């Protein structure tokens, strides 16, 4: 089962929909073998005319600093850890419908949902973030340039002139 939910409602309705789905599966004597859920505050395509292809819908610093966070998820029975500062490098294309040029990357620690959702039978558990293609490359470039460092940088002697 592929679910495309959350779009701008994370956390909140995404958890309620997931639990509702899991309850229905249990009522029908089924088991959850894999759970992948993706969310993204995606602006209308005509408003993606910036290098990030994104419009801040919540605390901008939170969006930017999230790119530095680590992530952890379960894939085919194995824990996958993404180190802090490398999250944007693991982004992958997300193909759901023709015309949507999206990418996705893991969102923090997905492994906690195995117990929280009661899906112990699942061999894959991944909660991720959706963005338009190009977001991760632009963010990774900003990270590599040191623009997300929390200390003051001495830029005297540098010029922005060409």
Secondary structure as GFF3:
##gff-version 3
##sequence-region A 1 162
A	DSSP	beta_strand	3	4	.	.	.	ID=ss1
A	DSSP	alpha_helix	13	27	.	.	.	ID=ss2
A	DSSP	beta_strand	34	39	.	.	.	ID=ss3
A	DSSP	three_ten_helix	45	47	.	.	.	ID=ss4
A	DSSP	alpha_helix	60	66	.	.	.	ID=ss5
A	DSSP	beta_strand	71	75	.	.	.	ID=ss6
A	DSSP	beta_strand	78	82	.	.	.	ID=ss7
A	DSSP	three_ten_helix	87	90	.	.	.	ID=ss8
A	DSSP	beta_strand	92	94	.	.	.	ID=ss9
A	DSSP	beta_strand	102	106	.	.	.	ID=ss10
A	DSSP	alpha_helix	113	116	.	.	.	ID=ss11
A	DSSP	beta_strand	124	132	.	.	.	ID=ss12
A	DSSP	alpha_helix	135	144	.	.	.	ID=ss13
###
